[in-house]
C-alpha cells in the first residue's frame, strides 16, 4: 500500500488540502478540497467539515503557518554545522526581536556557505504555535512538519532554476506573502497588508460607464484591478528597496503569482506592467511528475488555490528542505509517547488481571500446601503407630517400605512357597493335619526363614506324639521334631514345642 501524505494549507479565509500517495515518480493526488471559513473565521468548523470526508485519511501530514505570524532575520556566522548555528541563534536574534527569545521558537535556512555561513532565520511565538497544533490535534492531526506559508512553493521555483533572482507573490484574501530569492537561496520573506479583498473593493467601487455599443451598463474591471495591483507593486518595491539597502541591489527577473488574488482576469499582464518584468501564474502540477486522481472531488483543480498545499504534500517525497517548527516541546511524539495514556490504561488493566491470576495461584498453592501438610501429618502418625521404636523420621513412606521389605526377608514371606505354595497354603496344611480328636491349644506360631515353631498345651504326652505324627504327613516339611514337652506348673497339662523344618526349596 502506498504511503499517503496530506498537505494542509490554512490561510486567512480557507483551508486547502491535497493528499498525495506514492513516492518518487509514482506520485498521485488521491484527494483534494478547499473549505472556506464560516463567519468570524471559525477554523474548527472548517476542519470538522474537511475531515468528515473519509478520503482524507493520511499516514502523515505536513502543514504551514501564516507568514505574518513570524519574525525574520538574516545574519552571518564564521562557521558551519547545524549544532553550532543553533547554539548562537538566540544570541544573534534577540537584539532584533520584539519579544523575549524564551517566548519564541526559531528555525533557520542556510543561505550561503564558504568562510562565512549566511543564515536566514524565522521565529514564531510558542503560544501561537501551540494553539495552532492543539486545534489540529482535536481532529487527530499531528503534522510531522510545520513550514512557513509560501516557502515550500518558493523552494520548488528555486529548484526549477528559471530565474536566478525572482519573486513569489502569494496573494491571500487579506495579506500577500512575498518571497524573494537570489542565487538559489531565499533572501527574504515578508507579509504585506494587501489581499484579494482590497482588489474586490477597488473593483466594486469602480464607476459604471455606458458601453456605446450596447444599451446595458458594464463595469470596466481592468482599470480598477490595475489600480489595486499598482498599490501592491508600490508596497513590494518599497519592501525590496529597503532590503536592498542592507543587502545590496536586487534585480528580480520574473514574478510568480499564486493565491486567490491572482485569479482576476489579466492579473499576470497587469502585474507585469506594474513591475516592468515578466509575470506568470504558477501551476506546480505541470512541473512535477504527478497525476491528479482526486476521485470524489466535487470541485475543479485550481492551481492558484492548490499550489501551496501540493508543495507541502510532496515535500517529504521529494526530500526538499525547508523550515520545520516541530522542535523542542513541539517535537513530533513517537507512537509510544503519543498513546501514553492508552498504554497506561491497558497496562493497568493487564496488571489487575495478572494480580488476580497470581492471587488465585497463591491461594491454590496455599490450599494444596495445607492439604499436603495434613496428609504428611497423617502419614507420620501412621508411621509412629506402626513403628514406635523409630525416633528419627526422615522419609516415613520410604522408611516404612524398607521395614516391610526387611520383615518379609526375615519371615520368608517374600517367596514363601514350595512348588508355588504360599504361607497361607502352609498354615492351611497345618490346620488340616492336626488330629481332630485331640485336645490341644496352639498358643503361638513363630516363623523363621528355615522353620516354623509351634508352641502349645495339651492334656498328655500321647497327644503331643499324635500332633507330631500328623504334621509329618505334610509335603512342605522335611521333618517335625519335638523340641520340648513337659508338665506345666499345675501338673495337669503338658506344654510342648514343635519345630517344623522346611524343605530345601521352601523359602
C-alpha positions in Angstrom: 0.0 0.0 0.0 1.3 3.4 -1.0 2.1 5.9 1.8 -0.1 8.9 1.8 0.8 12.5 2.8 -1.6 15.3 3.4 -0.6 18.9 2.6 -2.6 21.3 4.8 -2.5 24.9 3.8 -4.5 27.1 6.2 -4.9 30.6 5.0 -6.8 33.6 6.4 -10.0 32.6 4.6 -10.0 28.9 3.8 -8.3 25.5 4.3 -6.7 23.9 1.2 -5.9 20.2 1.4 -4.1 18.0 -1.0 -3.5 14.3 -0.3 -0.7 12.6 -2.2 0.0 8.9 -2.5 3.2 7.2 -3.5 6.8 8.3 -3.8 9.3 9.4 -6.5 7.9 9.4 -10.0 4.8 7.4 -8.9 3.1 10.3 -7.1 -0.7 10.7 -7.4 -3.1 13.2 -5.9 -5.7 10.9 -4.3 -7.8 13.7 -2.9 -8.1 17.5 -2.8 -10.5 20.0 -1.4 -11.0 23.6 -0.3 -13.2 24.6 2.6 -13.9 28.3 3.3 -14.2 29.7 6.8 -17.5 30.3 8.2 -18.4 33.6 9.9 -15.7 35.0 12.3 -13.0 32.9 10.7 -14.1 29.7 12.5 -11.3 27.3 11.6 -12.6 24.5 13.7 -15.9 24.1 11.9 -14.0 24.1 8.6 -11.6 21.4 9.9 -14.6 19.4 11.0 -16.2 19.7 7.6 -12.9 18.8 5.8 -12.2 15.6 7.9 -15.8 14.5 7.7 -14.7 13.4 4.2 -13.4 9.8 4.5 -11.0 10.3 1.6 -8.7 12.3 3.9 -7.1 9.5 5.9 -3.3 10.1 5.6 -0.3 8.3 7.1 1.3 11.7 7.7 0.6 15.4 7.5 2.7 18.5 6.6 1.2 21.9 7.3 2.2 25.5 7.2 1.6 28.6 9.4 0.9 32.1 8.0 3.9 34.1 7.1 2.5 37.1 9.0 2.8 35.2 12.3 6.6 35.1 12.1 9.6 37.3 12.6 12.5 37.1 10.1 16.2 37.9 10.4 19.3 37.1 8.4 22.9 37.2 9.7 26.3 35.7 9.1 28.4 33.3 11.3 32.1 32.4 10.7 31.4 28.6 10.9 29.1 25.9 9.6 27.3 23.0 11.2 23.7 22.8 12.5 24.6 22.3 16.1 26.9 25.3 16.3 24.5 27.5 14.4 21.6 26.6 16.6 23.6 27.5 19.7 24.2 31.0 18.5 20.7 31.6 17.1 19.2 33.0 20.3 22.1 35.4 20.8 22.1 36.7 17.2 18.3 37.2 17.0 17.4 38.5 20.5 18.5 42.1 19.9 16.3 42.4 16.9 13.2 40.7 18.1 10.1 42.4 19.7 9.7 39.6 22.3 11.9 37.8 24.7 13.7 34.9 22.9 12.3 32.5 25.5 8.8 33.1 24.1 9.9 32.3 20.6 10.8 29.1 18.7 13.4 29.6 16.0 14.3 27.7 12.9 16.6 28.7 10.0 17.7 28.1 6.4 21.3 28.2 5.3 21.6 30.9 2.7 25.3 30.6 1.6 28.4 28.7 2.6 32.1 29.3 2.4 34.2 31.0 5.0 31.0 32.5 6.4 27.6 31.0 6.5 24.7 33.3 5.9 21.6 32.2 7.9 18.0 33.2 7.2 16.1 32.6 10.4 12.4 32.7 11.3 10.8 32.9 14.7 7.3 32.1 15.8 5.6 32.7 19.2 5.4 29.4 21.1 2.0 30.2 22.4 0.6 30.8 18.9 2.2 27.6 17.5 0.9 25.6 20.5 -2.6 26.9 19.9 -2.4 26.0 16.2 -1.2 22.5 16.9 -3.8 22.0 19.6 -6.5 22.9 17.2 -5.3 20.3 14.7 -4.9 17.7 17.4 -8.6 17.9 18.1 -9.1 16.3 14.7 -6.3 13.7 15.3 -3.9 15.7 13.1 -0.3 15.6 14.2 1.7 17.3 11.4 5.3 15.9 11.3 6.4 19.2 9.7 5.2 22.7 10.2 6.6 25.0 7.5 6.1 28.7 6.6 3.3 29.7 4.1 4.7 30.2 0.6 8.2 28.9 1.4 7.8 25.3 0.0 6.4 26.6 -3.2 9.3 29.2 -3.5 11.8 26.4 -2.9 10.4 24.5 -5.8 10.6 27.5 -8.1 14.2 27.9 -7.0 14.9 24.3 -7.8 13.3 24.8 -11.2 16.0 27.3 -11.9 14.2 29.5 -14.4 15.2 32.8 -12.5 18.4 33.5 -10.7 16.5 36.2 -8.9 12.8 36.0 -8.5 9.7 37.0 -6.6 6.8 34.9 -5.4 3.6 36.8 -4.7 1.1 34.7 -2.9 -2.0 36.9 -2.6 -4.4 35.7 0.0 -7.7 37.2 0.9 -6.2 39.6 3.5 -2.4 39.5 3.1 0.2 38.9 0.5 3.2 36.7 1.2 6.4 38.0 -0.5 9.3 35.6 -1.0 12.4 36.9 -2.6 15.3 34.7 -3.7 18.7 35.1 -5.3 21.4 32.6 -6.3 19.2 29.7 -5.4 18.6 30.8 -1.8 15.8 32.5 -0.1 16.8 36.0 0.9 13.6 37.5 2.3 10.0 36.5 3.4 7.5 39.3 4.2 3.8 39.6 4.9 2.3 42.6 3.1 -1.1 44.0 4.2 -2.8 43.7 0.8 -5.1 40.9 -0.3 -7.9 39.8 -2.6 -10.4 41.8 -0.5 -8.6 45.0 -1.5 -8.8 44.1 -5.2 -12.5 43.3 -4.8 -13.3 46.5 -3.0 -11.5 48.5 -5.7 -13.4 46.8 -8.5 -16.7 47.1 -6.7 -16.2 50.9 -6.2 -15.3 51.3 -9.9 -17.6 53.8 -11.7 -20.2 52.4 -14.1 -19.8 53.5 -17.7 -22.2 53.2 -20.6 -21.0 50.9 -23.3 -21.7 52.8 -26.6 -22.2 49.5 -28.4 -24.9 48.3 -26.0 -27.9 49.6 -24.1 -26.7 48.0 -20.8 -24.4 49.2 -18.1 -21.0 47.4 -17.8 -18.1 47.6 -15.3 -14.6 48.1 -16.7 -12.7 45.7 -14.4 -9.3 46.2 -16.0 -8.8 49.8 -14.8 -9.8 49.2 -11.1 -7.8 45.9 -10.9 -4.8 47.7 -12.3 -5.2 50.4 -9.7 -5.3 47.8 -6.9 -2.3 46.0 -8.2 -0.4 49.2 -8.6 -0.8 49.8 -4.9 0.5 46.3 -4.3 3.5 46.9 -6.5 4.4 50.1 -4.6 4.4 48.1 -1.3 6.5 45.3 -2.8 9.0 47.7 -4.4 9.4 49.7 -1.2 10.0 46.5 0.7 12.6 45.2 -1.7 14.3 48.7 -1.9 14.6 48.8 1.9 16.0 45.3 2.0 18.4 46.1 -0.9 19.9 49.0 1.0 21.2 46.5 3.6 22.0 43.5 1.3 23.0 45.1 -1.9 20.9 45.6 -5.1 18.3 43.1 -6.2 17.1 42.9 -9.8 14.2 40.4 -9.9 13.9 38.7 -13.3 10.4 37.3 -13.0 7.4 37.4 -10.8 5.5 34.2 -9.9 1.8 34.6 -9.0 -0.2 32.4 -6.6 -3.3 32.7 -4.4 -6.9 33.9 -4.6 -5.9 37.4 -5.6 -4.3 36.5 -8.9 -7.5 34.7 -10.2 -8.6 38.1 -11.5 -8.7 38.1 -15.3 -5.5 39.6 -16.7 -3.7 39.7 -13.4 -0.4 38.5 -14.8 -0.4 41.1 -17.6 -1.3 43.9 -15.1 1.4 42.9 -12.6 4.0 42.5 -15.4 3.1 46.1 -16.5 3.4 47.4 -12.9 6.8 45.8 -12.2 8.2 46.0 -15.6 9.3 42.4 -15.7 7.5 39.2 -16.8 4.9 37.7 -14.5 3.3 34.3 -14.7 0.9 32.1 -12.8 2.3 29.1 -11.0 1.0 25.7 -11.8 3.0 23.2 -9.8 1.4 20.1 -11.1 2.6 20.8 -14.6 6.2 20.7 -13.5 6.1 17.7 -11.1 5.6 14.1 -12.4 2.3 13.7 -10.7 -1.2 12.7 -11.8 -4.4 14.1 -10.5 -6.9 11.4 -9.4 -9.0 13.1 -6.7 -11.9 10.7 -7.0 -14.9 12.1 -5.2 -13.9 15.7 -5.6 -16.8 18.0 -6.4 -14.6 21.0 -7.4 -12.2 21.5 -10.2 -8.4 21.6 -9.7 -7.4 25.3 -9.5 -3.6 25.7 -9.3 -3.7 29.2 -7.7 -5.5 27.6 -4.7 -3.8 24.2 -4.6 -0.2 25.0 -5.3 0.8 25.6 -1.6 -0.9 22.5 -0.3 0.6 20.4 -3.1 4.1 21.8 -2.4 3.6 20.7 1.2 2.3 17.3 0.3 5.2 16.5 -2.0 7.9 18.0 0.3 8.8 14.7 2.0 8.5 12.6 -1.1 10.9 15.0 -3.0 13.2 15.2 0.1 13.1 19.0 -0.1 14.4 21.2 2.7 12.6 24.0 4.4 11.5 25.3 7.8 10.2 22.9 10.4 8.9 24.2 13.8 8.2 20.7 15.2 11.0 21.2 17.7 11.7 21.1 21.4 8.3 20.8 23.3 6.5 20.7 19.9 8.6 17.8 18.6 6.5 15.1 17.0 5.9 12.4 19.6 6.6 8.8 18.8 3.8 6.3 18.8 4.5 5.1 22.3 4.5 8.6 23.7 1.5 9.7 21.7 -0.6 6.8 23.1 0.9 7.1 26.5 -2.4 7.4 28.3 -3.9 4.4 26.4 -0.8 2.3 27.1 -1.0 3.2 30.8 -4.7 2.2 30.9 -4.1 -1.0 29.1 -1.0 -1.8 31.3 -3.1 -1.1 34.4 -5.8 -3.5 33.2 -3.2 -6.1 32.4 -1.6 -5.6 35.8 -5.0 -6.1 37.6 -5.6 -9.3 35.6 -2.0 -10.6 36.4 -2.5 -9.7 40.1 -5.8 -11.7 40.1 -4.1 -14.7 38.4 -1.2 -14.5 40.8 -3.5 -14.2 43.8 -5.6 -17.2 42.6 -2.4 -19.2 42.0 -1.1 -18.3 45.5 -4.5 -19.3 47.0 -4.4 -22.6 45.2 -0.8 -23.2 46.3 -1.7 -22.4 49.9 -4.6 -24.8 49.9 -2.6 -27.6 48.3 0.2 -27.0 50.7 -2.2 -27.1 53.6 -3.6 -30.4 52.3 -0.1 -31.7 51.8 0.8 -30.9 55.4 -2.3 -32.5 56.7 -1.6 -35.7 54.7 2.0 -35.6 55.7 0.9 -35.4 59.4 -1.4 -38.4 58.9 1.4 -40.5 57.3 3.7 -39.6 60.2 1.0 -40.6 62.6 0.5 -44.0 60.9 4.3 -44.5 60.8 4.6 -43.7 64.5 1.8 -46.1 65.4 3.3 -48.8 63.2 6.9 -48.3 64.2 7.0 -46.7 67.6 10.7 -47.7 68.1 11.8 -45.4 65.2 12.7 -42.0 66.6 14.3 -40.3 63.6 11.7 -39.8 60.9 13.1 -38.5 57.6 11.0 -40.1 54.8 8.2 -42.0 56.5 6.9 -43.7 53.4 10.3 -44.9 52.3 11.3 -45.9 55.8 8.0 -47.9 56.2 8.7 -49.6 52.8 12.2 -50.6 54.0 10.8 -52.1 57.2 8.2 -54.1 55.3 10.9 -55.5 52.9 13.1 -56.3 55.9 10.2 -58.1 57.7 9.4 -60.0 54.6 13.0 -61.1 54.2 13.3 -62.2 57.8 10.0 -64.1 57.9 10.4 -65.6 54.5 7.2 -64.2 53.2 8.7 -62.7 50.1 8.6 -66.1 48.4 7.0 -68.4 51.0 6.4 -71.4 48.8 7.2 -74.9 47.9 6.2 -75.5 44.3 4.4 -72.2 44.3 2.6 -72.7 47.7 2.1 -69.6 49.8 2.4 -69.1 53.5 -1.4 -69.3 53.7 -1.2 -72.7 52.0 1.2 -73.9 54.6 -1.0 -72.7 57.5 -4.0 -74.4 55.9 -2.0 -77.6 55.7 -1.0 -77.4 59.4 -4.6 -77.0 60.3 -5.7 -79.9 58.2 -3.1 -82.3 59.6 -3.8 -81.6 63.2 -5.6 -84.6 64.9 -9.3 -83.7 65.2 -10.0 -85.8 68.3 -7.0 -84.4 70.3 -7.5 -81.8 72.9 -4.8 -79.2 72.4 -4.2 -75.4 72.0 -1.6 -73.6 69.9 -0.5 -70.6 71.8 1.9 -69.1 69.2 3.5 -69.6 65.8 7.0 -68.3 65.1 8.2 -68.1 61.5 11.8 -68.2 60.6 13.3 -68.4 57.1 14.1 -72.2 57.6 11.5 -73.4 60.1 8.2 -72.8 61.9 8.0 -73.2 65.7 4.6 -74.1 67.2 4.1 -73.5 71.0 1.0 -75.0 72.7 -0.6 -77.1 75.5 -2.4 -80.4 75.6 -3.7 -83.0 78.0 -1.0 -85.6 77.8 2.2 -86.6 76.1 0.4 -89.0 73.7 -1.4 -86.1 72.2 1.9 -84.4 71.5 3.1 -87.5 69.6 -0.2 -87.6 67.7 0.2 -83.9 66.6 3.8 -84.7 65.5 2.9 -87.7 63.5 0.0 -85.9 61.8 2.2 -83.0 60.7 4.9 -85.3 59.3 2.5 -86.2 56.6 2.8 -82.7 55.1 4.8 -82.3 51.9 6.1 -78.8 53.0 8.3 -80.1 55.8 11.3 -82.4 55.8 11.0 -83.1 59.5 8.9 -82.5 62.6 10.8 -82.6 65.9 9.6 -82.3 69.5 11.8 -79.6 70.9 10.4 -79.9 74.4 7.4 -81.5 76.2 6.8 -81.1 80.0 4.1 -80.7 82.5 3.1 -77.2 83.4 3.3 -75.8 87.0 -0.2 -77.2 87.8 0.8 -80.7 86.7 -2.5 -81.2 84.8 -1.4 -80.1 81.3 1.6 -80.7 79.0 3.4 -77.7 77.5 5.1 -78.6 74.1 7.2 -77.0 71.4 7.4 -78.4 67.9 10.0 -77.5 65.3 8.9 -77.9 61.6 11.9 -77.8 59.2 11.2 -76.5 55.7 12.3 -78.4 52.7 15.3 -77.0 50.8 13.1 -75.4 48.1 10.9 -73.7 50.7 11.8 -70.1 51.5 
